[in-house]
Amino acid sequence: MTEKLYRVGTIVNTHGIKGELRVIPITDFPKDRFKSGAKLFLKDKTEFVVESSCPHKNFVLVKLKGYDNINDVEKFVKSELFANGEEVSDLEDGEFLYSQIIGLNVIDKNLGEVGKITEIIELGSNDVWVVKSPKYKEILLPYIDDVIKEVDLENKEVKVEIPDGLID
C-alpha cells in the first residue's frame, strides 16, 4: 500500500459488548470516512472494513466487520484511525481536501509570492493556513473571504489579500 493515509479519528473506548468502538472523529467528512464498507487503517497498516456506524453525542460509534465482541476490540482503544484520501463524496464549491491545499504557493496582490502552505490549523470559527515564507518566516492566514481570494488548484496557487498588521 503506497497511497497516503490521513488521520480521521481516535478510538477512545469500547461501547457495549458487541464490538462497537467509540471514535472521536477528526475529519471534515465523518459520514464518508465511517460509512458502511469504508476502509480504515491503524498506524501499523492493519486494515478494517466498517460494518456500520452512527453518530452518538460527540462521537461516532463504529462497528468493524469481523469484530463482534468487546474482547476483540479492547486492544484498539487509544489507537488512531486512518483512511486514504480517495473515499470522499464530491466536494462542494469552496471545499477542499487538506492534501489539495498543503504545498500551494501563496500570492498576495501587493507583495507577490509570499511562500507555501505547510499546515492547516482547525479552529472553531475558521481554519488557519500556515504559510512558510523565506522573506516573512511564518504567516498565519485565516481562511475567510476577506483574506483568501482564490484557490487555483490547476496552477497550484492561492491568491490572497494579506491585511495590514498580519506580517511584521
C-alpha angles and dihedrals in degrees: 000000000000103000118111115259125215126209108246105167151346124240104229102172148337121267120214123330101285098082102270118150129212107226129186103215118223099182137094088227108053093150091056098038096050101033121126109281095021117136119234129183139201120224089263088058094253103159127220134181118217112238095184142334140186135184114255120180105305092339140073116229106219127192114196122210112256095016105100104153136060088236090060094055106033090091090062095060111120091021123129120235123219135192133187119254097247104072102082130109121247111298121238120240107285094022120115140175113245088239089061093053103040110090097023118136115246117220124188117200091229103030100037119214109005104173147284131299108248104168144010120220116202113220127172099253100034142340121262120219114214113217121195108209129184090211102037101026104219126003124189110210118191112224095238131127093249091061109025104057103169138000110206107187093175093060093033094237142117120211112213143173107218109207121231112273096027093099125042 
